[in-house]
Amino acid sequence: MNEQTTHPRSAHRHPRALFGRMQVYAQNNPRPYAVRALLVLLSLAVLPPLVLSVILFDDWSVLMPVLVGAAVPVVVMGVLMVLLMPWFIRRTLGAWTLPPDTEPGHLLEAKRQLRRGGLHGDEDVNRIARVVAAQAEIKINSPRTINVLGLVAALLFGSLTALTYRLSGPGLDFWFQAGITLVFLSYPLLLGPWAKRYRQRARDFAKLYDARRQKD
């Protein structure tokens, strides 16, 4: 049996462990997580133009319409996110949520183990990896969903790019929109195949883990 024995201690200090902590918190506390995310987004939408107006005009009231225009859609989307986040987590993950006591370093190591293949020498990592493998099966993570979203977004931004070119030529807006179009085109070309390989490795791990549990 192919068992990895890499100790996950170094993973605790990895910068991506912070995202793991956020993931564990979001899956177990979806509404408080949504409230915190709303506060962060609201700060990002309001503070930069506020600071800019003070620096350039020495009067924060000059850009008050801009501040309100930036804050209102963020608040509306944020309220919807706060209301719908618990339902979304239950709908997408079902019973396969990460345990609330999941160590971020173990979560990072579990994801690495799925990519490597085989079982890990640490049973806590294997237990978490089994949950992550189940989450890889949800529709939002499927290669087909990624490909469809990428193509639809590329079509929309491609149309907007073409319209911008006809109206104002190859200016800054045109190149910015063209860059976003290329990013979305990379979804079916790069991200979709990667998701397909990752899902297959997750399935292989789940079969190996379940088979060993049955023997035990």
Secondary structure, DSSP 8 states (H G I E B T S, - for coil): --EE---GGGGGGSTHHHHHHHHHHHHH-HHHHHHHHHHHHHHHHHHHHHHHHHHHHS-GGGGHHHHHHHHHHHHHHHHHHHHHHHHHHHHHHTT----TT--HHHHHHHHHHHHH-SEES-HHHHHHHHHHHHHTTSGGGSHHHHHHHHHHHHHHHHHHHHHHHHHH-SSHHHHHHHHHHHHHHHIIIIIHHHHHHHHHHHHHHHHHHHHHHHH-
